[in-house]
Amino acid sequence: MTKLSGKSVYKGIALGPVVVLKSKDVQVKRAKAEDSEAEIVKLERAIEQAREQLQRLYDKAVKEVGEASAAIFEVHQMMLEDEDYLDAIHNMIRTETVNAEYAVAMTGDNFSDMFANMDDDYMKARAADVKDISNRLVRNLSGEGDVDFSSMEPSIIVADDLSPSETVQMDKEKILGFVTVHGSTNSHTAILARMMNIPALIGVPMNLDQISTGMQAVVDGFEGEVIFEPDQELCAKAAQRMQEEKEKLLLLQTLKGKENVTLDGKKIHIYANIGSVSDVGYVLENDADGIGLFRSEFLYLGRDDFPSEEEQFAAYKQVVQMMAGKKVIIRTLDIGADKQVDYFKLGKEDNPALGYRAIRICLKQPDIFKTQIRALLRAAVYGNLSVMYPMIISVSEVEQIKAIVSEVQQELEEAQIPYSMPEQGIMIETPAAVMISDELAKHVDYFSIGTNDLTQYTLAIDRQNAKLDDFYDPHHPAVLRMIQMVTDHAHAEGKWVGICGELGADPELTETFMRMGLDELSVAPSMVLKLRKKIREMDLSR
Amino acid sequence: MKSFSYTIKNAVGIHARPAGLLVKEAKKYRSRIVLTINGKSAEAAKLMAVMGLGAKCGQSVEVEIDGEDEDAAMEGIKAFFEQNL
């Protein structure tokens, strides 16, 4: 039994026999070819064959994984038509009087290296695409057809790396999982594996010579591990988990498109919390009604300087457009000294949780705030955008915020830049805000309760301190009373209220929250359908 | 000869799919269309070259169009940028 670790691309479990794929592109021999024109004719035929193959792959991919992911085969077709690529191959055939296979392989390597050397991750991953189409041409030239997977029994594919065409060509029904030595999370293989719901691991340091087709293996996408020749116990456990996952997935698929309504007709919105533009896919996949918390910090982290208005505008616009009319609540920057943002020049703080952070930075340094507000107001034109301000403790803060927003609105008007005034709400995450929520409700459009921080501040407990676990009660009556109070105060002013903290997803509290009358729960995308199920099975009239 | 500048708004920059569609659009015209970003140039009809520019969000691209149908090309390419990038 050998256990190896790698990066998981999809969280699932697979158990089955292994099929080891040895890459076929290794042996291209350089040979003298006196008749260059004959080689060019062979090349043209191979390209035509490739176009047809790619069309078939595209059609198969569209059916199995959807148009967006299938688009890569269209790109492959376009690469095959690229003048520079073709000219380079033609030139090599003529000037070096070599065979077409060699010219294609060399040109493919050159172009692939060019992409691999770019400093953009997305472009780096395109190196694999160039390799893929070059390999395809070489196989066509040497008379080998596409790899034939049809006779295979359901297996786990083990390979050095997998090209997008190899991944899609495989019969989905026959693939239990992928394990590769190389690959990146940006690669099409990873994207396709996720869309095909196939457990896959990349970056696994395997010695392919020691693994043989027919060996049993368990691929654990949760732990990021592959176990070759597992013992009885592991096999039994894996089989059981596979069954559980299958049932869960099936159940959840039947809930898509259904309303979040109890048996006695009470409704609630279930939104999702996300932290980057790329997560929007999961929001849509899991059928959330909207985004209840879009953490904007990703725009500020991992860089040396402030994000420009254009950069922010592009990101916000993209999200609201992708959500096509569903609400997107974007929280303004919630950064503090506990995060790595040297360019903010925040200085060291003894108590960052109680420090100069979030809205406080925005109000003391309005230039930073205004840039974000400008981008948000401009992006609001493109969809259903809502703005939320974190860490509020007083009405005066809200008034200052409104004054700044008003200034921004004025500036955009004068410059005749299109914008829209979004709904504006605040996070209730401090005990102060809870206690004056009746006043705050008069000044904003909604509340979203940040239970994580609210609980910490209220119980005076640092969640990271394991010593305090015995004292920490996430369902502490103090917190629950606060939620009820905030909800009542919001409704008294005709405003809606939701929860965006982790407590929202706690299934033990769902009924409580429904009874309290909350209007919205915003949770991790993977929890949306689970909550829907709970709510649809609930009867509050009992 | 016609030219215009455009600031890329798409958060992912010019990646494979829009690059491919741009090439398709550029091939409709007989004019020569050249994109320049940060001093690097590429003909819009050449996919690998366009992708090789590594154009990112926020970057400004200079588009130069020269040829008998440069007016139509300018309109077409400008519209393309606005709709896709």
Interface residues (C-beta under 8 A of the other chain):
Chain A: A71 I72 E74 V75 M78 M79 E81 D82 E83 D84 Y85 F111 M114 F115 M118 D119 D120 Y122 M123 R126 D129 V130 V277 S308 E310 E311 F313 A314 A315 K317 Q318
Chain B: T7 K9 N10 A11 V12 G13 H15 A16 R17 G20 V23 K24 A45 K46 L47 M48 A49 M51 G52 G54 K56 C57 G58
